[in-house]
Amino acid sequence: MNAKELNDKSPDELRTQLAELKKESFNLRFQQATGALENTAQMRRVRRDAARVKTVLNQKAAAAAATE
């Protein structure tokens, strides 16, 4: 996932995607705690994807506030 793909989505779609990423992050943390997580790089990918989504949401909110 990259920022260009995220810029094309609506804020509602971004919020939905952020919720999914948070659920996935929780599941990965649970797997790590139980020793079932095989690919630890997934945690980093999910955390960074969530940060990208938050960044794009904040940019869209700032742009909307600037036009008002």
ZARO-671565 format. One line per field, with one value per residue: residue in three letters; x, y, z of N, C-alpha, C in turn; chain; residue number from 1. Coordinates in pm, whole numbers. Example, Ala and Ser with C-alpha at 12.3 -4.5 7.8 and 13.67 -1.06 7.14 Angstrom:
% ZARO-671565
filo [ala/ser]
nc1 [1319/1285]
nc2 [-569/-225]
nc3 [780/708]
cac1 [1230/1367]
cac2 [-450/-106]
cac3 [780/714]
cc1 [1320/1290]
cc2 [-330/3]
cc3 [780/787]
titor [A/A]
zamar [1/2]
% end
This chain:
% ZARO-671565
filo [met/asn/ala/lys/glu/leu/asn/asp/lys/ser/pro/asp/glu/leu/arg/thr/gln/leu/ala/glu/leu/lys/lys/glu/ser/phe/asn/leu/arg/phe/gln/gln/ala/thr/gly/ala/leu/glu/asn/thr/ala/gln/met/arg/arg/val/arg/arg/asp/ala/ala/arg/val/lys/thr/val/leu/asn/gln/lys/ala/ala/ala/ala/ala/ala/thr/glu]
nc1 [84/56/95/-22/-228/-389/-464/-656/-880/-1188/-1256/-1420/-1374/-1105/-1115/-1245/-1055/-848/-956/-966/-691/-611/-741/-608/-351/-388/-447/-203/-30/-133/-79/198/248/163/339/290/335/488/601/753/783/543/409/541/484/203/177/304/146/-92/-10/34/-227/-345/-198/-277/-548/-535/-418/-621/-820/-701/-685/-954/-1029/-885/-1007/-1244]
nc2 [-117/219/578/708/538/557/825/835/734/773/960/803/542/526/540/299/121/177/84/-189/-241/-191/-400/-615/-564/-603/-878/-979/-902/-1058/-1313/-1303/-1291/-1540/-1697/-1786/-1642/-1627/-1467/-1193/-950/-869/-730/-484/-392/-362/-173/47/85/162/405/545/563/720/955/1038/1077/1293/1485/1520/1622/1861/1991/2022/2192/2415/2506/2603]
nc3 [0/-85/-54/-272/-356/-132/-131/-325/-211/-25/280/449/356/421/701/754/658/834/1074/1017/995/1256/1390/1272/1365/1640/1640/1544/1750/1954/1852/1856/2129/2209/2081/1828/1602/1294/1093/1171/1053/957/1155/1163/903/912/1115/999/771/893/998/762/663/863/828/570/618/800/634/445/613/693/449/391/599/533/306/392]
cac1 [0/132/16/-100/-351/-471/-517/-772/-993/-1264/-1228/-1492/-1300/-981/-1146/-1273/-928/-773/-1015/-919/-550/-601/-779/-499/-241/-422/-431/-60/28/-178/-2/335/249/145/446/239/368/604/662/745/782/403/374/597/411/70/192/337/27/-186/43/8/-370/-368/-138/-362/-671/-503/-398/-753/-890/-638/-723/-1096/-1036/-826/-1100/-1362]
cac2 [0/343/699/741/459/608/957/817/683/872/951/690/422/528/504/156/52/195/-8/-323/-250/-200/-536/-701/-538/-671/-1022/-1008/-891/-1176/-1426/-1291/-1322/-1683/-1766/-1842/-1552/-1674/-1358/-1075/-829/-830/-629/-357/-351/-319/-49/155/109/240/542/607/594/834/1073/1082/1132/1425/1575/1552/1708/1993/2052/2061/2306/2530/2556/2664]
cac3 [0/-85/-30/-391/-350/-22/-167/-412/-132/53/424/509/320/497/840/754/641/959/1171/981/1029/1402/1426/1231/1457/1764/1618/1533/1884/2027/1800/1904/2271/2227/2011/1703/1491/1220/1018/1257/970/936/1256/1118/784/953/1191/904/688/975/1005/631/656/952/766/460/679/854/520/389/708/687/322/403/688/466/202/455]
cc1 [89/38/-69/-233/-445/-533/-642/-896/-1061/-1229/-1299/-1421/-1171/-1006/-1176/-1144/-844/-826/-969/-773/-530/-638/-667/-379/-265/-399/-284/8/-10/-99/142/346/237/252/405/277/496/677/648/744/640/362/421/519/274/78/221/220/-75/-139/20/-138/-400/-313/-227/-493/-647/-481/-531/-831/-832/-677/-868/-1109/-982/-921/-1222/-1342]
cc2 [124/462/737/665/515/742/947/773/797/857/834/558/412/489/355/77/63/100/-151/-343/-261/-340/-634/-686/-609/-822/-1061/-1000/-1013/-1299/-1422/-1330/-1472/-1765/-1826/-1758/-1598/-1559/-1229/-945/-782/-721/-491/-304/-294/-185/69/188/192/385/615/650/716/963/1126/1139/1272/1527/1616/1644/1850/2065/2099/2183/2432/2589/2623/2807]
cc3 [0/-74/-151/-392/-243/-55/-253/-336/-56/201/493/479/400/643/853/745/768/1067/1144/1018/1180/1450/1391/1324/1590/1751/1610/1669/1968/1983/1850/2051/2296/2156/1878/1581/1424/1151/1098/1178/942/1033/1212/998/823/1027/1098/812/764/985/874/620/743/891/656/514/733/743/459/482/704/558/327/493/620/360/263/491]
titor [A/A/A/A/A/A/A/A/A/A/A/A/A/A/A/A/A/A/A/A/A/A/A/A/A/A/A/A/A/A/A/A/A/A/A/A/A/A/A/A/A/A/A/A/A/A/A/A/A/A/A/A/A/A/A/A/A/A/A/A/A/A/A/A/A/A/A/A]
zamar [1/2/3/4/5/6/7/8/9/10/11/12/13/14/15/16/17/18/19/20/21/22/23/24/25/26/27/28/29/30/31/32/33/34/35/36/37/38/39/40/41/42/43/44/45/46/47/48/49/50/51/52/53/54/55/56/57/58/59/60/61/62/63/64/65/66/67/68]
% end
